[in-house]
C-alpha cells in the first residue's frame, strides 16, 4: 500500500541511501533486516505446521517446505524510511 500509485523512484531518497551505502555496495544493515524478516516468516510457518499436528485430518507439514534464506530469491527491494 505504501507504493500504490508511485511509478518511479523518489530520487532524493535514493541519493541519500546511495550515499549511506557506498553506492549500494554496503547493504549489510538492510541484508540483516531482510534475514530477520525471513526468519520471522519461517518461525510463523513452523508454528503453524506444529499446531497442525493437533488438528483432525492430519498435518500440514510438507517435505519440501522452506528451510531457510537460501530458498528465497531477491528480485526487488523496498526500503521504507
PDB file with SEQRES, HELIX, SHEET and CRYST1 records, atoms N, CA, C and O in Angstrom:
SEQRES   1 A   81  UNK UNK UNK UNK UNK UNK UNK UNK UNK UNK UNK UNK UNK          
SEQRES   2 A   81  UNK UNK UNK UNK UNK UNK UNK UNK UNK UNK UNK UNK UNK          
SEQRES   3 A   81  UNK UNK UNK UNK UNK UNK UNK UNK UNK UNK UNK UNK UNK          
SEQRES   4 A   81  UNK UNK UNK UNK UNK UNK UNK UNK UNK UNK UNK UNK UNK          
SEQRES   5 A   81  UNK UNK UNK UNK UNK UNK UNK UNK UNK UNK UNK UNK UNK          
SEQRES   6 A   81  UNK UNK UNK UNK UNK UNK UNK UNK UNK UNK UNK UNK UNK          
SEQRES   7 A   81  UNK UNK UNK                                                  
HELIX    1 AA1 UNK A   11  UNK A   20  1                                  10    
HELIX    2 AA2 UNK A   28  UNK A   52  1                                  25    
HELIX    3 AA3 UNK A   69  UNK A   71  5                                   3    
CRYST1    1.000    1.000    1.000  90.00  90.00  90.00 P 1           1          
ATOM      1  N   UNK A   1       0.815  -1.192   0.000  1.00  0.00           N  
ATOM      2  CA  UNK A   1       0.000   0.000   0.000  1.00  0.00           C  
ATOM      3  C   UNK A   1       0.865   1.264   0.000  1.00  0.00           C  
ATOM      4  O   UNK A   1       0.452   2.309  -0.503  1.00  0.00           O  
ATOM      5  N   UNK A   2       2.072   1.154   0.573  1.00  0.00           N  
ATOM      6  CA  UNK A   2       2.942   2.325   0.602  1.00  0.00           C  
ATOM      7  C   UNK A   2       3.312   2.804  -0.796  1.00  0.00           C  
ATOM      8  O   UNK A   2       3.573   3.990  -1.001  1.00  0.00           O  
ATOM      9  N   UNK A   3       3.335   1.889  -1.753  1.00  0.00           N  
ATOM     10  CA  UNK A   3       3.798   2.213  -3.103  1.00  0.00           C  
ATOM     11  C   UNK A   3       2.666   2.430  -4.101  1.00  0.00           C  
ATOM     12  O   UNK A   3       2.915   2.734  -5.267  1.00  0.00           O  
ATOM     13  N   UNK A   4       1.447   2.278  -3.655  1.00  0.00           N  
ATOM     14  CA  UNK A   4       0.323   2.397  -4.582  1.00  0.00           C  
ATOM     15  C   UNK A   4       0.340   3.773  -5.256  1.00  0.00           C  
ATOM     16  O   UNK A   4       0.368   4.808  -4.590  1.00  0.00           O  
ATOM     17  N   UNK A   5       0.321   3.757  -6.560  1.00  0.00           N  
ATOM     18  CA  UNK A   5       0.326   4.988  -7.341  1.00  0.00           C  
ATOM     19  C   UNK A   5       1.709   5.571  -7.589  1.00  0.00           C  
ATOM     20  O   UNK A   5       1.841   6.526  -8.355  1.00  0.00           O  
ATOM     21  N   UNK A   6       2.731   5.026  -6.968  1.00  0.00           N  
ATOM     22  CA  UNK A   6       4.102   5.505  -7.187  1.00  0.00           C  
ATOM     23  C   UNK A   6       4.685   4.722  -8.352  1.00  0.00           C  
ATOM     24  O   UNK A   6       4.776   3.495  -8.294  1.00  0.00           O  
ATOM     25  N   UNK A   7       5.076   5.412  -9.394  1.00  0.00           N  
ATOM     26  CA  UNK A   7       5.553   4.728 -10.596  1.00  0.00           C  
ATOM     27  C   UNK A   7       7.048   4.903 -10.842  1.00  0.00           C  
ATOM     28  O   UNK A   7       7.606   4.290 -11.752  1.00  0.00           O  
ATOM     29  N   UNK A   8       7.694   5.735 -10.036  1.00  0.00           N  
ATOM     30  CA  UNK A   8       9.128   5.930 -10.218  1.00  0.00           C  
ATOM     31  C   UNK A   8       9.790   6.125  -8.855  1.00  0.00           C  
ATOM     32  O   UNK A   8       9.131   6.503  -7.886  1.00  0.00           O  
ATOM     33  N   UNK A   9      11.093   5.865  -8.787  1.00  0.00           N  
ATOM     34  CA  UNK A   9      11.805   6.024  -7.507  1.00  0.00           C  
ATOM     35  C   UNK A   9      11.781   7.483  -7.038  1.00  0.00           C  
ATOM     36  O   UNK A   9      11.694   8.403  -7.850  1.00  0.00           O  
ATOM     37  N   UNK A  10      11.858   7.676  -5.742  1.00  0.00           N  
ATOM     38  CA  UNK A  10      11.969   9.013  -5.160  1.00  0.00           C  
ATOM     39  C   UNK A  10      13.465   9.326  -5.132  1.00  0.00           C  
ATOM     40  O   UNK A  10      14.198   8.852  -4.264  1.00  0.00           O  
ATOM     41  N   UNK A  11      13.895  10.122  -6.088  1.00  0.00           N  
ATOM     42  CA  UNK A  11      15.320  10.286  -6.364  1.00  0.00           C  
ATOM     43  C   UNK A  11      16.120  10.861  -5.196  1.00  0.00           C  
ATOM     44  O   UNK A  11      17.270  10.469  -4.996  1.00  0.00           O  
ATOM     45  N   UNK A  12      15.545  11.775  -4.427  1.00  0.00           N  
ATOM     46  CA  UNK A  12      16.327  12.345  -3.317  1.00  0.00           C  
ATOM     47  C   UNK A  12      16.579  11.296  -2.235  1.00  0.00           C  
ATOM     48  O   UNK A  12      17.647  11.292  -1.623  1.00  0.00           O  
ATOM     49  N   UNK A  13      15.621  10.415  -1.990  1.00  0.00           N  
ATOM     50  CA  UNK A  13      15.825   9.340  -1.010  1.00  0.00           C  
ATOM     51  C   UNK A  13      16.797   8.303  -1.569  1.00  0.00           C  
ATOM     52  O   UNK A  13      17.632   7.776  -0.834  1.00  0.00           O  
ATOM     53  N   UNK A  14      16.693   8.010  -2.858  1.00  0.00           N  
ATOM     54  CA  UNK A  14      17.642   7.074  -3.481  1.00  0.00           C  
ATOM     55  C   UNK A  14      19.062   7.608  -3.369  1.00  0.00           C  
ATOM     56  O   UNK A  14      19.988   6.844  -3.097  1.00  0.00           O  
ATOM     57  N   UNK A  15      19.247   8.894  -3.573  1.00  0.00           N  
ATOM     58  CA  UNK A  15      20.579   9.501  -3.454  1.00  0.00           C  
ATOM     59  C   UNK A  15      21.090   9.394  -2.019  1.00  0.00           C  
ATOM     60  O   UNK A  15      22.269   9.117  -1.798  1.00  0.00           O  
ATOM     61  N   UNK A  16      20.210   9.612  -1.046  1.00  0.00           N  
ATOM     62  CA  UNK A  16      20.595   9.509   0.359  1.00  0.00           C  
ATOM     63  C   UNK A  16      21.027   8.082   0.702  1.00  0.00           C  
ATOM     64  O   UNK A  16      22.051   7.882   1.357  1.00  0.00           O  
ATOM     65  N   UNK A  17      20.254   7.098   0.263  1.00  0.00           N  
ATOM     66  CA  UNK A  17      20.591   5.701   0.539  1.00  0.00           C  
ATOM     67  C   UNK A  17      21.854   5.299  -0.206  1.00  0.00           C  
ATOM     68  O   UNK A  17      22.678   4.553   0.324  1.00  0.00           O  
ATOM     69  N   UNK A  18      22.011   5.784  -1.423  1.00  0.00           N  
ATOM     70  CA  UNK A  18      23.230   5.508  -2.185  1.00  0.00           C  
ATOM     71  C   UNK A  18      24.458   6.023  -1.442  1.00  0.00           C  
ATOM     72  O   UNK A  18      25.484   5.345  -1.381  1.00  0.00           O  
ATOM     73  N   UNK A  19      24.350   7.213  -0.883  1.00  0.00           N  
ATOM     74  CA  UNK A  19      25.463   7.790  -0.119  1.00  0.00           C  
ATOM     75  C   UNK A  19      25.718   6.981   1.150  1.00  0.00           C  
ATOM     76  O   UNK A  19      26.869   6.695   1.482  1.00  0.00           O  
ATOM     77  N   UNK A  20      24.639   6.605   1.870  1.00  0.00           N  
ATOM     78  CA  UNK A  20      24.774   5.840   3.117  1.00  0.00           C  
ATOM     79  C   UNK A  20      25.388   4.465   2.898  1.00  0.00           C  
ATOM     80  O   UNK A  20      26.056   3.933   3.784  1.00  0.00           O  
ATOM     81  N   UNK A  21      25.165   3.887   1.717  1.00  0.00           N  
ATOM     82  CA  UNK A  21      25.579   2.509   1.457  1.00  0.00           C  
ATOM     83  C   UNK A  21      26.726   2.396   0.457  1.00  0.00           C  
ATOM     84  O   UNK A  21      26.947   1.326  -0.110  1.00  0.00           O  
ATOM     85  N   UNK A  22      27.446   3.471   0.237  1.00  0.00           N  
ATOM     86  CA  UNK A  22      28.549   3.476  -0.729  1.00  0.00           C  
ATOM     87  C   UNK A  22      28.079   2.954  -2.081  1.00  0.00           C  
ATOM     88  O   UNK A  22      28.583   1.963  -2.609  1.00  0.00           O  
ATOM     89  N   UNK A  23      27.102   3.657  -2.611  1.00  0.00           N  
ATOM     90  CA  UNK A  23      26.510   3.317  -3.917  1.00  0.00           C  
ATOM     91  C   UNK A  23      25.960   1.882  -3.935  1.00  0.00           C  
ATOM     92  O   UNK A  23      26.163   1.134  -4.892  1.00  0.00           O  
ATOM     93  N   UNK A  24      25.265   1.525  -2.857  1.00  0.00           N  
ATOM     94  CA  UNK A  24      24.576   0.233  -2.684  1.00  0.00           C  
ATOM     95  C   UNK A  24      25.529  -0.955  -2.524  1.00  0.00           C  
ATOM     96  O   UNK A  24      25.109  -2.103  -2.670  1.00  0.00           O  
ATOM     97  N   UNK A  25      26.794  -0.698  -2.228  1.00  0.00           N  
ATOM     98  CA  UNK A  25      27.745  -1.791  -2.018  1.00  0.00           C  
ATOM     99  C   UNK A  25      27.770  -2.274  -0.573  1.00  0.00           C  
ATOM    100  O   UNK A  25      28.093  -3.435  -0.318  1.00  0.00           O  
ATOM    101  N   UNK A  26      27.438  -1.414   0.363  1.00  0.00           N  
ATOM    102  CA  UNK A  26      27.442  -1.758   1.782  1.00  0.00           C  
ATOM    103  C   UNK A  26      25.999  -1.891   2.272  1.00  0.00           C  
ATOM    104  O   UNK A  26      25.474  -0.998   2.937  1.00  0.00           O  
ATOM    105  N   UNK A  27      25.378  -2.999   1.941  1.00  0.00           N  
ATOM    106  CA  UNK A  27      23.967  -3.214   2.251  1.00  0.00           C  
ATOM    107  C   UNK A  27      23.766  -4.132   3.457  1.00  0.00           C  
ATOM    108  O   UNK A  27      22.685  -4.692   3.636  1.00  0.00           O  
ATOM    109  N   UNK A  28      24.811  -4.288   4.292  1.00  0.00           N  
ATOM    110  CA  UNK A  28      24.744  -5.219   5.417  1.00  0.00           C  
ATOM    111  C   UNK A  28      23.559  -4.938   6.334  1.00  0.00           C  
ATOM    112  O   UNK A  28      22.861  -5.866   6.744  1.00  0.00           O  
ATOM    113  N   UNK A  29      23.325  -3.676   6.658  1.00  0.00           N  
ATOM    114  CA  UNK A  29      22.223  -3.331   7.543  1.00  0.00           C  
ATOM    115  C   UNK A  29      20.888  -3.799   6.964  1.00  0.00           C  
ATOM    116  O   UNK A  29      20.068  -4.386   7.671  1.00  0.00           O  
ATOM    117  N   UNK A  30      20.680  -3.536   5.686  1.00  0.00           N  
ATOM    118  CA  UNK A  30      19.431  -3.929   5.035  1.00  0.00           C  
ATOM    119  C   UNK A  30      19.358  -5.442   4.839  1.00  0.00           C  
ATOM    120  O   UNK A  30      18.280  -6.028   4.929  1.00  0.00           O  
ATOM    121  N   UNK A  31      20.490  -6.069   4.575  1.00  0.00           N  
ATOM    122  CA  UNK A  31      20.523  -7.529   4.452  1.00  0.00           C  
ATOM    123  C   UNK A  31      20.164  -8.194   5.776  1.00  0.00           C  
ATOM    124  O   UNK A  31      19.449  -9.196   5.800  1.00  0.00           O  
ATOM    125  N   UNK A  32      20.667  -7.631   6.887  1.00  0.00           N  
ATOM    126  CA  UNK A  32      20.325  -8.167   8.206  1.00  0.00           C  
ATOM    127  C   UNK A  32      18.827  -8.060   8.469  1.00  0.00           C  
ATOM    128  O   UNK A  32      18.216  -8.995   8.988  1.00  0.00           O  
ATOM    129  N   UNK A  33      18.239  -6.923   8.112  1.00  0.00           N  
ATOM    130  CA  UNK A  33      16.792  -6.754   8.295  1.00  0.00           C  
ATOM    131  C   UNK A  33      16.010  -7.747   7.443  1.00  0.00           C  
ATOM    132  O   UNK A  33      15.005  -8.298   7.894  1.00  0.00           O  
ATOM    133  N   UNK A  34      16.463  -7.974   6.222  1.00  0.00           N  
ATOM    134  CA  UNK A  34      15.814  -8.941   5.348  1.00  0.00           C  
ATOM    135  C   UNK A  34      15.904 -10.342   5.939  1.00  0.00           C  
ATOM    136  O   UNK A  34      14.922 -11.085   5.938  1.00  0.00           O  
ATOM    137  N   UNK A  35      17.078 -10.701   6.442  1.00  0.00           N  
ATOM    138  CA  UNK A  35      17.262 -12.022   7.035  1.00  0.00           C  
ATOM    139  C   UNK A  35      16.360 -12.194   8.262  1.00  0.00           C  
ATOM    140  O   UNK A  35      15.784 -13.264   8.460  1.00  0.00           O  
ATOM    141  N   UNK A  36      16.234 -11.157   9.077  1.00  0.00           N  
ATOM    142  CA  UNK A  36      15.340 -11.222  10.241  1.00  0.00           C  
ATOM    143  C   UNK A  36      13.889 -11.393   9.808  1.00  0.00           C  
ATOM    144  O   UNK A  36      13.135 -12.134  10.438  1.00  0.00           O  
ATOM    145  N   UNK A  37      13.500 -10.717   8.746  1.00  0.00           N  
ATOM    146  CA  UNK A  37      12.131 -10.832   8.240  1.00  0.00           C  
ATOM    147  C   UNK A  37      11.848 -12.248   7.762  1.00  0.00           C  
ATOM    148  O   UNK A  37      10.795 -12.810   8.065  1.00  0.00           O  
ATOM    149  N   UNK A  38      12.773 -12.819   7.024  1.00  0.00           N  
ATOM    150  CA  UNK A  38      12.609 -14.187   6.533  1.00  0.00           C  
ATOM    151  C   UNK A  38      12.583 -15.158   7.709  1.00  0.00           C  
ATOM    152  O   UNK A  38      11.801 -16.108   7.713  1.00  0.00           O  
ATOM    153  N   UNK A  39      13.437 -14.923   8.711  1.00  0.00           N  
ATOM    154  CA  UNK A  39      13.434 -15.761   9.907  1.00  0.00           C  
ATOM    155  C   UNK A  39      12.087 -15.729  10.608  1.00  0.00           C  
ATOM    156  O   UNK A  39      11.603 -16.757  11.080  1.00  0.00           O  
ATOM    157  N   UNK A  40      11.488 -14.558  10.676  1.00  0.00           N  
ATOM    158  CA  UNK A  40      10.171 -14.415  11.300  1.00  0.00           C  
ATOM    159  C   UNK A  40       9.109 -15.186  10.518  1.00  0.00           C  
ATOM    160  O   UNK A  40       8.246 -15.837  11.107  1.00  0.00           O  
ATOM    161  N   UNK A  41       9.176 -15.110   9.204  1.00  0.00           N  
ATOM    162  CA  UNK A  41       8.235 -15.855   8.356  1.00  0.00           C  
ATOM    163  C   UNK A  41       8.395 -17.350   8.590  1.00  0.00           C  
ATOM    164  O   UNK A  41       7.411 -18.070   8.754  1.00  0.00           O  
ATOM    165  N   UNK A  42       9.643 -17.812   8.604  1.00  0.00           N  
ATOM    166  CA  UNK A  42       9.902 -19.237   8.803  1.00  0.00           C  
ATOM    167  C   UNK A  42       9.434 -19.701  10.178  1.00  0.00           C  
ATOM    168  O   UNK A  42       8.912 -20.808  10.314  1.00  0.00           O  
ATOM    169  N   UNK A  43       9.617 -18.867  11.190  1.00  0.00           N  
ATOM    170  CA  UNK A  43       9.173 -19.224  12.540  1.00  0.00           C  
ATOM    171  C   UNK A  43       7.656 -19.364  12.579  1.00  0.00           C  
ATOM    172  O   UNK A  43       7.140 -20.319  13.159  1.00  0.00           O  
ATOM    173  N   UNK A  44       6.943 -18.433  11.973  1.00  0.00           N  
ATOM    174  CA  UNK A  44       5.476 -18.495  11.956  1.00  0.00           C  
ATOM    175  C   UNK A  44       5.003 -19.729  11.194  1.00  0.00           C  
ATOM    176  O   UNK A  44       4.065 -20.398  11.626  1.00  0.00           O  
ATOM    177  N   UNK A  45       5.638 -20.035  10.071  1.00  0.00           N  
ATOM    178  CA  UNK A  45       5.257 -21.220   9.300  1.00  0.00           C  
ATOM    179  C   UNK A  45       5.516 -22.488  10.105  1.00  0.00           C  
ATOM    180  O   UNK A  45       4.707 -23.416  10.080  1.00  0.00           O  
ATOM    181  N   UNK A  46       6.637 -22.531  10.818  1.00  0.00           N  
ATOM    182  CA  UNK A  46       6.955 -23.683  11.656  1.00  0.00           C  
ATOM    183  C   UNK A  46       5.928 -23.868  12.764  1.00  0.00           C  
ATOM    184  O   UNK A  46       5.533 -24.992  13.074  1.00  0.00           O  
ATOM    185  N   UNK A  47       5.497 -22.756  13.358  1.00  0.00           N  
ATOM    186  CA  UNK A  47       4.477 -22.825  14.410  1.00  0.00           C  
ATOM    187  C   UNK A  47       3.164 -23.360  13.854  1.00  0.00           C  
ATOM    188  O   UNK A  47       2.497 -24.170  14.498  1.00  0.00           O  
ATOM    189  N   UNK A  48       2.787 -22.904  12.646  1.00  0.00           N  
ATOM    190  CA  UNK A  48       1.544 -23.388  12.029  1.00  0.00           C  
ATOM    191  C   UNK A  48       1.630 -24.885  11.740  1.00  0.00           C  
ATOM    192  O   UNK A  48       0.669 -25.622  11.961  1.00  0.00           O  
ATOM    193  N   UNK A  49       2.792 -25.331  11.242  1.00  0.00           N  
ATOM    194  CA  UNK A  49       2.963 -26.745  10.946  1.00  0.00           C  
ATOM    195  C   UNK A  49       2.905 -27.579  12.211  1.00  0.00           C  
ATOM    196  O   UNK A  49       2.302 -28.652  12.218  1.00  0.00           O  
ATOM    197  N   UNK A  50       3.521 -27.102  13.277  1.00  0.00           N  
ATOM    198  CA  UNK A  50       3.494 -27.818  14.546  1.00  0.00           C  
ATOM    199  C   UNK A  50       2.069 -27.913  15.090  1.00  0.00           C  
ATOM    200  O   UNK A  50       1.654 -28.969  15.568  1.00  0.00           O  
ATOM    201  N   UNK A  51       1.334 -26.830  15.018  1.00  0.00           N  
ATOM    202  CA  UNK A  51      -0.048 -26.828  15.515  1.00  0.00           C  
ATOM    203  C   UNK A  51      -0.939 -27.747  14.684  1.00  0.00           C  
ATOM    204  O   UNK A  51      -1.927 -28.276  15.192  1.00  0.00           O  
ATOM    205  N   UNK A  52      -0.598 -27.940  13.413  1.00  0.00           N  
ATOM    206  CA  UNK A  52      -1.416 -28.799  12.558  1.00  0.00           C  
ATOM    207  C   UNK A  52      -1.341 -30.254  12.989  1.00  0.00           C  
ATOM    208  O   UNK A  52      -2.203 -31.053  12.622  1.00  0.00           O  
ATOM    209  N   UNK A  53      -0.319 -30.608  13.764  1.00  0.00           N  
ATOM    210  CA  UNK A  53      -0.222 -31.977  14.273  1.00  0.00           C  
ATOM    211  C   UNK A  53      -1.394 -32.314  15.191  1.00  0.00           C  
ATOM    212  O   UNK A  53      -1.770 -33.476  15.341  1.00  0.00           O  
ATOM    213  N   UNK A  54      -1.959 -31.280  15.799  1.00  0.00           N  
ATOM    214  CA  UNK A  54      -3.019 -31.482  16.767  1.00  0.00           C  
ATOM    215  C   UNK A  54      -4.416 -31.292  16.172  1.00  0.00           C  
ATOM    216  O   UNK A  54      -5.410 -31.375  16.893  1.00  0.00           O  
ATOM    217  N   UNK A  55      -4.498 -31.042  14.889  1.00  0.00           N  
ATOM    218  CA  UNK A  55      -5.786 -30.879  14.212  1.00  0.00           C  
ATOM    219  C   UNK A  55      -6.225 -32.200  13.609  1.00  0.00           C  
ATOM    220  O   UNK A  55      -5.401 -33.009  13.182  1.00  0.00           O  
ATOM    221  N   UNK A  56      -7.518 -32.406  13.579  1.00  0.00           N  
ATOM    222  CA  UNK A  56      -8.009 -33.605  12.900  1.00  0.00           C  
ATOM    223  C   UNK A  56      -7.769 -33.460  11.406  1.00  0.00           C  
ATOM    224  O   UNK A  56      -7.808 -32.352  10.870  1.00  0.00           O  
ATOM    225  N   UNK A  57      -7.528 -34.551  10.750  1.00  0.00           N  
ATOM    226  CA  UNK A  57      -7.289 -34.509   9.309  1.00  0.00           C  
ATOM    227  C   UNK A  57      -5.820 -34.529   8.941  1.00  0.00           C  
ATOM    228  O   UNK A  57      -5.481 -34.457   7.760  1.00  0.00           O  
ATOM    229  N   UNK A  58      -4.948 -34.624   9.918  1.00  0.00           N  
ATOM    230  CA  UNK A  58      -3.529 -34.775   9.601  1.00  0.00           C  
ATOM    231  C   UNK A  58      -2.743 -33.493   9.743  1.00  0.00           C  
ATOM    232  O   UNK A  58      -3.211 -32.501  10.302  1.00  0.00           O  
ATOM    233  N   UNK A  59      -1.559 -33.547   9.231  1.00  0.00           N  
ATOM    234  CA  UNK A  59      -0.613 -32.443   9.385  1.00  0.00           C  
ATOM    235  C   UNK A  59      -0.463 -31.654   8.092  1.00  0.00           C  
ATOM    236  O   UNK A  59      -0.725 -32.158   7.001  1.00  0.00           O  
ATOM    237  N   UNK A  60      -0.040 -30.420   8.239  1.00  0.00           N  
ATOM    238  CA  UNK A  60       0.249 -29.566   7.077  1.00  0.00           C  
ATOM    239  C   UNK A  60       1.734 -29.557   6.777  1.00  0.00           C  
ATOM    240  O   UNK A  60       2.185 -28.826   5.894  1.00  0.00           O  
ATOM    241  N   UNK A  61       2.500 -30.362   7.503  1.00  0.00           N  
ATOM    242  CA  UNK A  61       3.953 -30.361   7.310  1.00  0.00           C  
ATOM    243  C   UNK A  61       4.284 -30.911   5.919  1.00  0.00           C  
ATOM    244  O   UNK A  61       3.776 -31.953   5.503  1.00  0.00           O  
ATOM    245  N   UNK A  62       5.124 -30.200   5.237  1.00  0.00           N  
ATOM    246  CA  UNK A  62       5.492 -30.571   3.878  1.00  0.00           C  
ATOM    247  C   UNK A  62       6.946 -30.997   3.828  1.00  0.00           C  
ATOM    248  O   UNK A  62       7.797 -30.404   4.492  1.00  0.00           O  
ATOM    249  N   UNK A  63       7.230 -32.013   3.051  1.00  0.00           N  
ATOM    250  CA  UNK A  63       8.617 -32.474   2.939  1.00  0.00           C  
ATOM    251  C   UNK A  63       9.482 -31.481   2.171  1.00  0.00           C  
ATOM    252  O   UNK A  63      10.702 -31.458   2.339  1.00  0.00           O  
ATOM    253  N   UNK A  64       8.860 -30.665   1.333  1.00  0.00           N  
ATOM    254  CA  UNK A  64       9.628 -29.684   0.556  1.00  0.00           C  
ATOM    255  C   UNK A  64       9.381 -28.260   1.071  1.00  0.00           C  
ATOM    256  O   UNK A  64       9.387 -27.309   0.289  1.00  0.00           O  
ATOM    257  N   UNK A  65       9.168 -28.116   2.358  1.00  0.00           N  
ATOM    258  CA  UNK A  65       8.908 -26.810   2.952  1.00  0.00           C  
ATOM    259  C   UNK A  65      10.149 -25.918   2.858  1.00  0.00           C  
ATOM    260  O   UNK A  65      11.262 -26.400   2.643  1.00  0.00           O  
ATOM    261  N   UNK A  66       9.940 -24.643   3.020  1.00  0.00           N  
ATOM    262  CA  UNK A  66      11.026 -23.676   3.014  1.00  0.00           C  
ATOM    263  C   UNK A  66      11.893 -23.922   4.236  1.00  0.00           C  
ATOM    264  O   UNK A  66      11.396 -24.014   5.358  1.00  0.00           O  
ATOM    265  N   UNK A  67      13.187 -24.025   4.006  1.00  0.00           N  
ATOM    266  CA  UNK A  67      14.107 -24.375   5.093  1.00  0.00           C  
ATOM    267  C   UNK A  67      14.946 -23.193   5.577  1.00  0.00           C  
ATOM    268  O   UNK A  67      15.392 -23.181   6.725  1.00  0.00           O  
ATOM    269  N   UNK A  68      15.159 -22.220   4.729  1.00  0.00           N  
ATOM    270  CA  UNK A  68      15.995 -21.099   5.137  1.00  0.00           C  
ATOM    271  C   UNK A  68      16.066 -20.018   4.080  1.00  0.00           C  
ATOM    272  O   UNK A  68      15.361 -20.062   3.072  1.00  0.00           O  
ATOM    273  N   UNK A  69      16.936 -19.040   4.328  1.00  0.00           N  
ATOM    274  CA  UNK A  69      17.052 -17.883   3.437  1.00  0.00           C  
ATOM    275  C   UNK A  69      17.479 -18.292   2.026  1.00  0.00           C  
ATOM    276  O   UNK A  69      17.168 -17.602   1.056  1.00  0.00           O  
ATOM    277  N   UNK A  70      18.191 -19.414   1.915  1.00  0.00           N  
ATOM    278  CA  UNK A  70      18.646 -19.861   0.592  1.00  0.00           C  
ATOM    279  C   UNK A  70      17.492 -20.305  -0.307  1.00  0.00           C  
ATOM    280  O   UNK A  70      17.680 -20.478  -1.511  1.00  0.00           O  
ATOM    281  N   UNK A  71      16.301 -20.490   0.264  1.00  0.00           N  
ATOM    282  CA  UNK A  71      15.130 -20.868  -0.525  1.00  0.00           C  
ATOM    283  C   UNK A  71      14.416 -19.653  -1.118  1.00  0.00           C  
ATOM    284  O   UNK A  71      13.402 -19.806  -1.799  1.00  0.00           O  
ATOM    285  N   UNK A  72      14.931 -18.461  -0.869  1.00  0.00           N  
ATOM    286  CA  UNK A  72      14.339 -17.239  -1.383  1.00  0.00           C  
ATOM    287  C   UNK A  72      15.257 -16.624  -2.425  1.00  0.00           C  
ATOM    288  O   UNK A  72      16.474 -16.801  -2.386  1.00  0.00           O  
ATOM    289  N   UNK A  73      14.652 -15.896  -3.357  1.00  0.00           N  
ATOM    290  CA  UNK A  73      15.428 -15.168  -4.359  1.00  0.00           C  
ATOM    291  C   UNK A  73      14.956 -13.716  -4.321  1.00  0.00           C  
ATOM    292  O   UNK A  73      13.773 -13.436  -4.517  1.00  0.00           O  
ATOM    293  N   UNK A  74      15.872 -12.810  -4.073  1.00  0.00           N  
ATOM    294  CA  UNK A  74      15.550 -11.397  -4.014  1.00  0.00           C  
ATOM    295  C   UNK A  74      15.487 -10.842  -5.439  1.00  0.00           C  
ATOM    296  O   UNK A  74      16.481 -10.860  -6.165  1.00  0.00           O  
ATOM    297  N   UNK A  75      14.334 -10.362  -5.820  1.00  0.00           N  
ATOM    298  CA  UNK A  75      14.180  -9.798  -7.163  1.00  0.00           C  
ATOM    299  C   UNK A  75      13.993  -8.282  -7.124  1.00  0.00           C  
ATOM    300  O   UNK A  75      14.158  -7.592  -8.130  1.00  0.00           O  
ATOM    301  N   UNK A  76      13.651  -7.789  -5.952  1.00  0.00           N  
ATOM    302  CA  UNK A  76      13.448  -6.357  -5.789  1.00  0.00           C  
ATOM    303  C   UNK A  76      13.459  -6.053  -4.293  1.00  0.00           C  
ATOM    304  O   UNK A  76      13.268  -6.948  -3.471  1.00  0.00           O  
ATOM    305  N   UNK A  77      13.675  -4.824  -3.956  1.00  0.00           N  
ATOM    306  CA  UNK A  77      13.589  -4.461  -2.562  1.00  0.00           C  
ATOM    307  C   UNK A  77      12.958  -3.095  -2.401  1.00  0.00           C  
ATOM    308  O   UNK A  77      13.007  -2.257  -3.301  1.00  0.00           O  
ATOM    309  N   UNK A  78      12.368  -2.887  -1.245  1.00  0.00           N  
ATOM    310  CA  UNK A  78      11.733  -1.627  -0.906  1.00  0.00           C  
ATOM    311  C   UNK A  78      12.272  -1.208   0.445  1.00  0.00           C  
ATOM    312  O   UNK A  78      12.153  -1.953   1.418  1.00  0.00           O  
ATOM    313  N   UNK A  79      12.855  -0.045   0.519  1.00  0.00           N  
ATOM    314  CA  UNK A  79      13.356   0.473   1.783  1.00  0.00           C  
ATOM    315  C   UNK A  79      12.390   1.554   2.231  1.00  0.00           C  
ATOM    316  O   UNK A  79      12.152   2.527   1.516  1.00  0.00           O  
ATOM    317  N   UNK A  80      11.837   1.374   3.425  1.00  0.00           N  
ATOM    318  CA  UNK A  80      10.899   2.336   3.980  1.00  0.00           C  
ATOM    319  C   UNK A  80      11.666   3.209   4.958  1.00  0.00           C  
ATOM    320  O   UNK A  80      12.212   2.708   5.941  1.00  0.00           O  
ATOM    321  N   UNK A  81      11.710   4.471   4.706  1.00  0.00           N  
ATOM    322  CA  UNK A  81      12.439   5.423   5.575  1.00  0.00           C  
ATOM    323  C   UNK A  81      11.447   6.340   6.241  1.00  0.00           C  
ATOM    324  O   UNK A  81      11.838   7.216   7.013  1.00  0.00           O  
TER     325      UNK A  81                                                      
END                                                                             
